[in-house]
Amino acid sequence: MSDNESENETLMALKAELGDQALEELGEEKVVSMYKDMVRIRRFEDQAGRAYQQKKVKGFCHLYTGQEACAVGAINALRDDDNVIAAYREHGHALARGLDPDRVMAELFGKAAGVTNGKGGSMHLFNVDKNFYGGWAIVGGHLPVAAGMAFATEYRDLDEVTMCFFGEGSIHQGVFHEAANMAEVYDLPVVFVIEDNRYAMGTELSRVSAVTDLKKKAKAYDMKAFGADGQDMFDVWSTSKDAVDYARNESRPALIHLDTYRYKGHSMTDPATYRDKDEVADEQRRDPIQRMSNWLVDQEIMADDDLSEIDEAAKEMASDAVDFADQADFPDLDSLTDDVYVDWPWEIR
């Protein structure tokens, strides 16, 4: 075996012992379901990108392609009553949390059938029933919100955990440091998840950060830090499980750093000229879906035909979501001022 072949084999391999752990704790059916979720997210984003090019999706649209293992692995470490909050690349998180893909696509289209009634669009997906609280467009703006949510659960003596996803570009915002400090001072059960895809919009991390090992950021606040290969679903799941258990059992915050990569530009309008094709091709050698499909075949859990059926079903799901969004109505103009203010007085729980 040549050095290149050996390197490729290493890049495409998942951590076998973590796969065994997942099979034992989750069961084969759940592991396969998590793989299906990754494929569904990939195919959903393919359709979302096409719809944007066809001008069916307006405004900004940030695709999650390449980062699927992060959302699926981390969110499956949570309970249904835990809280999830994310930034503007949150289509994948929404689908991993169980939001209806038809309604998510309708939201991208700005239709009344969308998860926020067509008023939020790509960056503001929201569903209270799933404890999924956005989609926030202001960089880092949701970090103190996550701390506040964790404070609310702690104040009410609940053992729920809040998981907050954000990109590495947000970590240099002042609100990250304020939220991290308060979370540690007040012993808040919040897990901050950095999805480090290397480029904050179009600037490579080492050009703007004196510290590129972002786990070290936790040290300033005496916060426990974890790290995982963001392209290895088992590694993400196992690491997230440890962090969530720590936050829940100790009622303390934690930080997770996930080394991941986005295949598309920052948004659909970004040609990504700041990186070359060879770099993207190199990163795609550790594609999370391909690595997982290889593992499933190697473990004789699935055959190639089974994987093809999963992919075709995911394509059909995404296509049906576009059809649903196409046929849905836009919000009535009379609803323009709805939900701007809440009714007063409201009940304080």
N, C-alpha and C positions, 0 to 999 in steps of 0.2 A: 504493500500500500504506500502510495506517495505521500509526501508531507501535506499537499493540498487536499488529497482525499481524506487523510486523517483529520485535518482541520475541519473539513465539511461535515464529517461524521460527528465530530464533537459539537459543532454549532447546531446540528439538527437534532441532537439527543436531548431528551428531558432528564431531569434528575430521577432516576429509576426508583430510589428509595422513597421519594415523595409520592410517586405514582402508586406504589404499594400501600403507602399510608392512606392515600385518598380512597383507594379501592376498599380498604378495610373499614374506614370510618364512614364513607359516603355510600359505598356500594356501586356496583357496575352501572346500574341504571342512571344514577345521579351523575356519575362521571361522564357518561355518554351525553346526558342532557346538557351538561356544561359545554361540551364540545359543540353540540348543536347550536347553543346560544352564540358561541363565537362565530360560527358560519352564518347564522342569521344576521348578526350585526354587520359582518362583511358585505353580505348581499344587499342588506338594507342601505348601507352607505353607497354601494354601487348605484343603486336606483336614485338615491337622493342626489348624488352628483349629476346624473343624467338629467333629472328633473330641473336642477339648477341651470344647467346648460340650455335647457328648453325654455327657460324663464318662467317656469311654474313655481319655483322657489325664489322669493325676493329677499333683498337685503343680504346679510352675510350668511355663510354656511360653512361650518368647520367640520370636516369629516374625521372620523375616528379610525380610519383604515390603518391597520398595523398594530393597534394598541388593544385589540380585543381581549387578550388574556388578562389585562389589568382590571378592567371592569368586572369580567366574569369571575375571575379568581377571587378578587377582594370582596365583592358583594355577596358571593356564596359563603363567605365566612361570617356573615351577619345573620341575625334572626329577623323574622318578618316585622317585629315591633321596633327594630332599630331604625335610626334615621340616616338618610343619605342626602348629601348636598354636593353639587358639582359646579363646574364652570361652564364655559360656552361650547366646549367640545363634548357635549353630554348625551348625544344620541345613543351611544353605546351603553352608558350607565343606565339610561332610562329603560332600554330594552332588557338589559341584564337584571334590572329590578322588577321586570314583569309588566311594564306598561304595554298597552295594546299597540302593536306596530301600525295598525290602520290609523289610530288616533294620533300617534306620533307623526306619521307622514302627513296627515291632515293639518297638523299644527305647522309643519314646515311650509305647507301650501297656504297658510293663513286662513284656513277654513273653520267654520263654526264648530265642526265636529272634532276639532283638535283638542289636545289635552288641556290647553288653556284657552279654549274657545276661539282660537285663531288670532289671539291678541299678543302672543308671546313670540311665536316663530321659533327658528332654530335654536336660539340661545336661551329660551325661557320655558323649558318643559317642566311640568309640575303635576304631581298627583298625590293628594293627601292620603288616599286609601292605601297606597303603596309606601307611605312615609318617604316619598321622594320630593325634595323641596328645591328643585331647580338645579341647573340652568341659571347662572348669573353672568351678565355681560361685562360688568366692571372687573378688571383684573384684580384678583385678590379681595374683592368686595364681600365675598361670601365667607371668608375665613372668620371674622368676628361673629358673623351670624351662626356659624357652626359652634363656636364657643358658647354663644348665647343659648343655642338649643341644648347643648350638653348641660349648661347651668340649670335650665328649666327642668330637665329630667332628674338631675341631682337634687334640686330643691324639692321636688315632689317625691323624692325617695323611690325613684324607679331605677331598675337596673338596666336601662337601655343605653346603647352606645350610639354616638353620632360619628359617621364616617364622612370625611370631607376630602373630595378630590380636587387637585389643582395642578397646574403645570409648573415647571421649574422657574418660569418667568415671574410667577407670583411671589416667589420667596424673597425677592428683593423689595417688595412693597412693604411699607411701614406697618400695615395692618397685620401682616404675617407675624411680625415680632411682637406686636401688641397682643394678638390673639394667643400666640404661644405662651407668652409670659403670664397672661391672665389664666389660661388653662392650667398651668402648673401651680400658680399661686392658690387657685380655688379648687384644685384637685378635681378637674372636670373630665368625665369619661368620653373624650373625643379622640379619634384617630385621624391624624392629618396624613393624607396620601399624596406624595409628590409623583406625578407621572412625568418623568424626565425624558422627553422626546428629543432633547439636545438643543432644539432651536426655539427660543421665545420669539415668536413671529419669524424673523429671519436672521437672528443674531445667535451665533453659537455660544454655548454657556461659558467656555473658557475666556471669551472676549470681554465678559461683563462681570464675572465672579472670581474673586480672589481665591475662593474655596470651591472646588468642583465636586468634592465628596460631600454631597448635601446632607448626609446623615449628621455631619459635624455641626450643622446649624442647631440641632437639638441640644447640644452640650451647653450652650449659653443659658438655657432655661432648665438645666438638670432634667431634661426629658428623655425617656427611653426611646432609642432609635432602632429601627429594623431596616433591612435591605433585601431586595430580591431581584432576580432576573425577570423583568417585566414581560418577556416573550415566552416565559415558561409558566403555563397556567398552574401547574402543581406548586411551583415555588411561590407564586403570588398567593395562592390559596393558603398554603401552609404558613407562610410568613404573616399574612393578614389574620389568620386564625389565632396565632400567638399574640399579635398586637391587640386584637379585639378582646381576647380572654384577659389579657393584662389590664386593659382599660376598664373592662366590666368588673373584674374581681377586685382590683385595687383602687378603682375609681380615680384613675390617673390618666393623663393624656399620653399619647404615643405618636411617633412619626415614622412613616414608612417611605423609603425611597425605592421607586421602581425604575429600573433602567429599560426604557422602551424606545420606540421610534415610530414616527408617523410617515407613511409612504407618500401622502399628498402634501400640498402646500399648507401653509397656516390656515388659509381659507380657500374657497374655490377661485378667488381672484388672484391668488398668489402663484406665480409661475415657478417659485422655488429655485431661482437662479443662483442662490447662495450655496448650493451644493451640486455636485456632479452626479451623473447617472451611475458611475461606478460605486459611489458611496451608497446610494439607494440599493443597488444590486447586492452589495455586500451585506447590508442590513436585512434584506429579504431572504438571505440564506438562513437566518434564524427566525423565519416567519412562525408566529405562534400557532397558526392553524395547521400548517404543514407539519410542524414538529409533533403536534398532538395527533394528527392523522397517522403519521408514521408509527407513533407509540401504540395506538389502538390496533393497528395491523400486526405489529411485532408481538403484542400481547395476545393476539388471536381473539380479541374482543369483537373486532369488526373486519370485514373483508373489503376489498376495493369497491365492489358493487354496492355495499352498504353505504360507504362514504359518498359515492356518486348519488345515491338516492337522497341522502341528507342534503347535499348541495342543491339538487334539483328542487327539493321541497323548500329550501331557503329562498331560492330564486323565485319560486311561485309565490311564497309569502310576501316578498318584497314587491313583486309585480302587482299582486292583489292590493297591497297597501297604496300603491300609486293609483290604481283604478278607483279605490275607495275615495282617496283624496281628490281625484279629478271630478268625481261625481258629486262630492259634498258641496254645500252652499257656503258662500262667504257670510260673515257675520252681518246682521242687519245694522244699518246705520244708526238706528235708535238705541243700539246697545253700546254705542261709542263711549258713553260716560259711565257705564256699569262697572262696578268693582274698583272704581277710583278711590272711594272712601268706604269704610265699613260703617254699618249702622251703629249709633250710639244711644244708650249705653249697651255694651256687650257684656256677656257673662264672663267673669274671670274665674278660671278653674284653679 
